[in-house]
Amino acid sequence: MTDDVTLSPAEAIELAKTALMRVGMVEAGATALAGATVDAEMAGKRAVGFAHLTDYLRSLVDGRIVARAEPLLTSPVPAILKCDAMGGVAQHGFSVAHEELVTKAKALGIAIFTAHNSYTTGELGWYVARLAQEGLVAIAATNGPALLAGSGSRQPVYCTNPLAFAAPLHDGRFLLIDQASSATAFLKIREAAARGEAIPEGWALDQDGEPTIDPFAAMQGALLAFGGERGANIALMVEVLAAGLTGANWSVDAPDFQAGETSPGAGLFVLALAPQLLADGFSARLAAHVERLSGEYGVHIPGIGRVERQRQAESAGIVLPRQLFDSISSFRRN
C-alpha cells in the first residue's frame, strides 16, 4: 500500500503557493512559481517540478532568493522587454511581461524578452510552451552556476545551459524541444545520488577530471556535454545568449544555487516569432508534416504529448511521495 499523496492541480498549486508565501515570498511571485512548478509536474518533468521547488524554498529561507523582490521591466525599443529580477525568480518577471511580450510579437512579428539577476529558471520549456499556446514560435536559453566542462577543459565553466524551442500546431498541441547542453540534467545526477544508484558512463567527471559513474563524485566534479565538442559549442552559444546578451553572470562567476546567501544571478533569453506573418498556414502545415514524420517515418516528435499528459493529470491528479509532500508542507520562515 502506497503512502503517496494525490492532489488535484488546484490543490497542488495551493500547496506550492502556500509554502512559498510561508517563507516570505511575495504573492505574485509565489503564484507564478507555483503555476510553473505544477505545469512541469503535470507534463511529467518531475525533476523540475516539486522536487526542484524544495531548492527554491531552501533558497528563500537562506536568502539566495530575495523573497519580496518585484521585477523591474523596461523596454528600450518596441521589440525588446528587459527584466531585472532583482534577486527574485525569472518565472515572476516572465509572467508579468507575458501579455505585453505576446502583443509585441504579434504586432511586430518578433519580440525578445531577457532577464538577469534571478535564481534558476526552472523548466525552460515552460516559457516557450506558454508562447506556443498563444500561436507563437519561441526559442529560449538560460544559464546558471558552472556545472559543465567546456571543450578541452576538465573543470566546469558552463551551467547545463539548456535550449528550448516550441512551435504551435493548429489543433492546440505544439512541438516542444527542451534539452540541456550536458549529457544529462544536473538534477538527474542528484536524483541518482539520492537513490544510491550509479550514473551511466559519459555523463560526468570527478573532481580530478577523470570519468566517473559515481553521482557523488560527479557533483564534486563536472558534467560532460552531449556529443562532445559539438555539445560544448552549443553550451557556449547558450552562454552568449543567456548571460552575454542579458547582462547576467557568466556561469563561472555565478554563485552556487544550493548554498550561500547570494543569488546565482542567472540569465534568460526568450525570442518570440509570429509565424503567420512569415508563412501562410504555418500551424496547419507543421501539424501535417509532424503527422507524416511520426506516421510514415516513425520519428519521435518531442513535446506533442505534453497537452495530453496534462489533461490526464487534470483527472487523475498529481501524485507526490509522502516525504516530499511533508517536506514542502513543513517549510517555515526562520
C-alpha positions in Angstrom: 0.0 0.0 0.0 1.5 3.3 -1.1 1.8 6.3 1.2 1.8 8.8 -1.7 -0.3 11.9 -1.7 -2.6 12.6 -4.6 -3.6 16.2 -5.3 -5.8 17.9 -7.8 -3.9 20.6 -9.9 -5.7 23.3 -7.9 -4.6 21.7 -4.6 -1.1 21.3 -5.9 -0.9 24.9 -6.8 -2.2 25.9 -3.4 0.4 23.6 -1.7 3.2 25.3 -3.6 1.9 28.8 -3.3 1.2 28.5 0.4 4.7 27.1 1.1 6.4 29.8 -0.8 4.4 32.6 0.9 5.0 31.0 4.2 8.7 31.5 3.8 8.1 35.1 2.8 7.7 35.2 -1.0 5.6 38.0 -2.4 2.2 36.6 -3.6 2.7 37.4 -7.3 6.0 35.6 -7.4 4.6 32.7 -5.4 1.7 32.4 -7.8 3.9 32.4 -10.9 6.4 29.9 -9.5 3.6 27.6 -8.2 2.0 27.6 -11.6 5.3 26.8 -13.4 6.0 24.0 -10.8 2.7 22.3 -11.2 2.8 22.7 -15.0 6.2 20.9 -15.1 4.8 18.2 -12.7 1.7 17.6 -14.9 3.9 17.4 -18.0 5.9 14.6 -16.5 9.0 16.8 -15.8 9.3 15.8 -12.1 12.9 16.8 -11.7 12.0 20.4 -12.3 8.6 20.2 -10.6 8.0 19.7 -6.9 11.5 18.1 -6.4 13.1 21.4 -7.6 10.6 23.5 -5.6 12.4 22.5 -2.4 15.5 24.2 -3.8 13.5 27.4 -4.1 12.1 27.1 -0.6 15.5 26.5 0.9 17.0 29.4 -1.0 14.2 31.7 0.2 14.9 30.7 3.8 18.7 31.1 3.3 18.5 34.3 1.4 19.7 33.2 -2.1 16.3 34.4 -3.4 15.0 37.9 -2.4 11.6 37.0 -1.1 9.9 40.4 -1.6 11.5 41.0 -5.0 9.4 42.8 -7.6 10.8 42.5 -11.2 11.7 45.7 -12.9 10.7 45.8 -16.6 12.0 48.2 -19.2 11.5 48.4 -23.0 14.4 50.3 -24.7 12.9 49.7 -28.1 9.4 48.4 -29.0 10.5 44.8 -29.8 12.5 44.3 -26.6 11.4 43.7 -23.0 14.2 43.7 -20.4 13.7 42.3 -16.9 15.8 42.8 -13.8 14.6 40.0 -11.5 16.0 42.0 -8.5 17.3 38.8 -6.9 13.9 37.1 -7.3 12.8 34.4 -9.8 12.5 34.6 -13.6 9.1 33.0 -13.6 7.7 36.1 -11.8 9.2 38.5 -14.3 8.1 36.5 -17.3 4.6 36.2 -16.0 4.4 40.0 -15.6 5.8 40.5 -19.1 3.9 37.7 -20.8 0.9 39.6 -22.2 3.0 42.5 -23.4 5.5 40.2 -25.0 2.8 38.3 -26.9 1.2 41.6 -28.1 4.6 42.9 -29.3 5.4 39.7 -31.1 2.1 39.6 -32.9 2.3 43.3 -33.9 5.9 43.5 -34.9 6.5 39.9 -36.0 9.3 39.4 -33.4 9.9 40.3 -29.8 12.6 39.5 -27.3 12.4 39.1 -23.5 15.6 39.0 -21.4 16.0 38.6 -17.7 19.0 38.8 -15.4 19.7 38.8 -11.6 17.5 35.8 -11.0 17.6 32.4 -9.4 17.5 29.3 -11.6 14.8 29.5 -14.3 13.2 26.1 -13.6 11.7 24.2 -16.5 12.9 26.1 -19.6 10.2 24.5 -21.7 7.5 26.3 -19.6 8.4 29.6 -21.1 8.3 28.6 -24.8 5.2 26.4 -24.2 3.3 29.5 -22.9 4.2 31.3 -26.1 3.3 28.4 -28.4 -0.1 28.3 -26.7 -0.5 31.9 -28.0 0.3 30.8 -31.5 3.9 31.9 -31.5 7.2 30.2 -32.3 9.6 30.6 -29.5 13.3 29.9 -28.6 14.7 30.2 -25.0 18.1 29.9 -23.5 19.3 30.1 -19.9 22.4 29.7 -17.8 23.4 29.4 -14.1 26.3 28.3 -11.9 29.1 26.4 -13.7 28.5 22.6 -13.8 29.6 21.6 -17.3 33.1 21.2 -18.6 33.8 23.1 -21.8 35.5 21.7 -24.9 39.1 20.8 -23.8 38.6 21.5 -20.1 38.1 19.3 -17.1 36.6 21.9 -14.9 33.1 23.3 -15.0 32.8 26.5 -17.0 29.1 26.5 -18.1 25.9 25.6 -16.5 23.9 22.8 -18.1 22.8 25.6 -20.4 19.6 24.3 -21.9 17.9 25.4 -25.1 14.2 25.2 -25.6 12.1 25.6 -28.8 8.3 25.4 -29.3 6.1 25.8 -32.3 2.3 25.7 -32.4 0.1 23.1 -34.3 -3.3 24.1 -35.5 -5.1 21.7 -33.1 -3.9 23.2 -29.8 -0.9 21.0 -29.4 2.7 22.1 -30.0 6.1 20.8 -30.8 8.4 21.3 -27.8 12.1 20.6 -27.6 13.8 21.2 -24.2 17.2 19.8 -23.7 20.4 20.6 -21.8 23.8 21.0 -23.4 25.0 18.4 -20.9 24.6 14.7 -21.4 22.0 14.9 -18.7 20.5 17.4 -16.3 22.3 18.1 -13.0 19.1 17.3 -11.1 19.1 13.8 -12.6 22.6 13.3 -11.2 21.3 14.5 -7.8 18.4 12.1 -8.0 20.7 9.2 -8.7 22.8 10.1 -5.7 19.7 10.2 -3.5 18.7 6.7 -4.7 22.3 5.4 -4.3 22.5 4.5 -8.0 25.4 4.7 -10.4 25.2 7.0 -13.4 25.9 6.0 -17.0 29.4 6.4 -18.4 29.9 9.6 -20.4 27.8 11.8 -18.1 30.4 13.3 -15.8 34.0 13.7 -14.5 35.1 13.6 -10.9 37.0 16.5 -9.2 40.3 15.2 -10.6 38.9 15.4 -14.1 38.5 11.6 -14.5 35.4 9.9 -15.9 33.1 8.6 -13.2 29.9 6.7 -12.7 29.6 7.8 -9.0 26.9 10.6 -8.8 28.5 12.0 -5.6 31.9 12.3 -7.3 30.1 13.9 -10.3 28.5 16.5 -8.2 32.0 17.5 -7.0 33.4 17.4 -10.5 31.9 18.4 -13.8 29.1 17.2 -16.2 30.1 16.4 -19.7 28.4 17.8 -22.8 26.3 15.7 -25.1 28.1 14.9 -28.4 31.4 16.1 -27.0 32.8 19.2 -28.6 29.6 19.9 -30.6 27.5 19.9 -27.4 30.1 22.1 -25.6 29.8 24.6 -28.6 26.0 24.8 -28.1 26.6 25.4 -24.4 28.9 28.3 -25.3 26.2 29.7 -27.7 23.6 29.5 -24.9 26.1 31.2 -22.6 26.4 34.2 -25.0 22.6 34.4 -25.4 21.6 33.9 -21.8 24.5 35.7 -20.0 26.1 37.9 -22.6 23.1 39.5 -24.1 21.2 39.7 -20.9 23.9 41.1 -18.7 23.6 38.2 -16.3 26.5 36.5 -14.5 28.7 34.3 -16.7 28.4 30.7 -15.3 31.9 30.7 -13.9 31.0 33.8 -11.9 27.6 32.6 -10.7 27.3 31.6 -7.0 26.0 28.2 -6.1 22.2 27.8 -6.3 22.3 25.3 -3.4 24.5 27.1 -0.8 25.4 30.5 0.5 23.3 33.7 0.7 23.8 35.1 -2.8 21.7 34.6 -5.9 23.2 32.8 -8.9 22.3 35.9 -10.9 21.2 33.7 -13.8 20.1 34.9 -17.2 17.2 34.1 -19.5 16.8 34.9 -23.2 13.5 34.4 -25.0 12.8 35.1 -28.7 9.1 35.1 -29.8 8.1 35.0 -33.5 4.7 35.4 -35.2 4.7 32.6 -37.8 1.5 33.9 -39.5 3.5 37.0 -40.7 6.2 34.8 -42.2 4.3 31.8 -43.8 0.6 31.3 -44.6 -1.0 28.3 -42.8 2.2 27.6 -40.8 0.5 25.8 -37.9 -1.6 23.5 -40.2 1.5 22.8 -42.4 3.5 21.9 -39.4 0.8 19.7 -38.0 0.6 17.8 -41.3 4.3 17.5 -41.5 4.6 16.2 -37.9 1.9 13.6 -38.7 3.8 12.5 -41.7 7.1 12.3 -39.9 5.7 10.3 -37.0 3.3 8.1 -39.1 5.3 7.3 -42.2 8.8 7.5 -40.8 8.5 6.6 -37.2 10.0 9.9 -35.9 9.6 10.7 -32.3 8.1 14.2 -32.1 9.1 15.8 -28.7 6.5 17.7 -26.7 3.5 16.5 -28.7 2.1 14.5 -25.8 2.6 17.3 -23.2 -1.0 18.6 -23.5 -2.4 15.1 -23.3 -0.3 14.3 -20.2 -1.6 17.5 -18.6 -5.2 16.6 -19.4 -4.7 13.2 -17.8 -3.2 14.8 -14.7 -6.3 17.0 -14.5 -8.5 13.9 -14.0 -6.0 11.5 -12.3 -4.4 14.1 -10.1 -0.7 14.8 -9.2 1.0 12.1 -7.1 3.7 13.2 -4.7 5.8 10.9 -2.5 4.7 11.4 1.2 8.2 12.5 2.2 8.3 15.2 -0.5 4.8 16.4 0.4 5.7 16.6 4.1 8.9 18.4 3.4 7.2 21.1 1.3 4.4 21.4 3.9 7.0 21.9 6.7 8.8 24.9 5.4 8.5 28.0 7.6 10.3 31.3 7.7 13.2 31.4 10.3 
